Amino acid sequence: MVTIREVAKKAGVSIGTVSRYLNGHQLKKQNMINVKNAIETLGFEENIIAKGLKNNRSHSVGVLVNSLTDVFATSIVSDLENYLEENNYSLLLGDYQNDYQKLERKLEFLRSRSVDGIVVFHLEENLQILNKLRAEGVAIVAVDSPIKGFKSDTVLVDNYQASFNVVDKLYENGHRNIGIVAGTTDRYIGSERFKGYEDSMKAKGIFSKNLIVSGDYTKEAGYVGALKLIENKELTAIYSTNYYMTLGVVQALFEKRIKIPEDISIIGFDHFELSDIIEPKLTVIEQPIKEMGNKIGELILKRIKDKNQGQTTTVEINTSLLWRKSVKKIN
């Protein structure tokens, strides 16, 4: 069977360009001509259509993220799309802006497009349409949080253990007054990351409610949270539990002329480009983006090909602590 990679090679374009063409995007005129000619020459379209009709499949997977500005989710989607393309599947992407009614409409849209599978990020509520999709044979994979009351293949990271380890490492370096900018604990990720911090602090006898602030995962929440934490003059370190809040923490410290790590040490959750640009480079928990994208792709295609494989799978992938210069050792 002809693959997208072969079409791309024949047309002299990237795999992504071929995928965009197949999904109806407007390309440069010459690229569209080249891709169209390659498809016709290699018989790619006819093969895919024949295979789809024979197996009652569209060879497409819908992906819904909370926000298209979420660098973590979209980074995973990029690797997931590469995985799907290599297996002759296309990807339809949308967001729902933390609005479950909007999410239901997006799921209904994907259903109308006869997608073979759906990957949904950060969904925790069991929506009625999920059971309808499953009954119709649509494969479903949840990412970054399990769906309460709905069994599906799920891909997570070790949020609890990662936070537990952060406190361990800071403690080893002499820190006792370790503040946290936590996410909202009514959601899975925020709850797991806070529990890891709380349990580790309590195990060492250094837990204090005065060291806790919480926010909504935005840069503004990190900024406000840091300003509140630094009112505690005994504070020596801040642990920020997501990328955007970490940026807010750093901004607040810079504006208050508080030096990192001489005055306050910082560890953040997530490793993206700005973590490398900030001086000193930030110590961060690094999530395995590529591994997650590949594992999601593996699970969704396996479920598509064998809808009756029985028990669902939950995969928890380990993060790593990238240790750099934003933590000071206290003697």
HELIX and SHEET records of a PDB file:
HELIX    1   1 ILE A    4  ALA A   11  1                                   8    
HELIX    2   2 ILE A   15  LEU A   22  1                                   8    
HELIX    3   3 LYS A   29  LEU A   42  1                                  14    
HELIX    4   4 PHE A   44  ASN A   55  1                                  12    
HELIX    5   5 VAL A   71  GLU A   86  1                                  16    
HELIX    6   6 TYR A  100  SER A  112  1                                  13    
HELIX    7   7 GLN A  128  ALA A  135  1                                   8    
HELIX    8   8 ASN A  159  GLU A  172  1                                  14    
HELIX    9   9 TYR A  188  ALA A  203  1                                  16    
HELIX   10  10 LYS A  209  LEU A  211  5                                   3    
HELIX   11  11 LYS A  219  LEU A  229  1                                  11    
HELIX   12  12 TYR A  243  GLU A  255  1                                  13    
HELIX   13  13 GLU A  273  ILE A  277  1                                   5    
HELIX   14  14 ILE A  289  LYS A  305  1                                  17    
SHEET    1   A 6 SER A  90  ASP A  95  0                                        
SHEET    2   A 6 SER A  60  VAL A  65  1                                        
SHEET    3   A 6 GLY A 117  PHE A 121  1                                        
SHEET    4   A 6 ALA A 139  VAL A 143  1                                        
SHEET    5   A 6 ASP A 153  VAL A 157  1                                        
SHEET    6   A 6 THR A 314  ILE A 317  1                                        
SHEET    1   B 6 ILE A 212  GLY A 215  0                                        
SHEET    2   B 6 ILE A 178  GLY A 183  1                                        
SHEET    3   B 6 ALA A 237  SER A 240  1                                        
SHEET    4   B 6 SER A 265  PHE A 269  1                                        
SHEET    5   B 6 THR A 283  GLU A 286  1                                        
SHEET    6   B 6 SER A 320  LEU A 322 -1                                        
END                                                                             
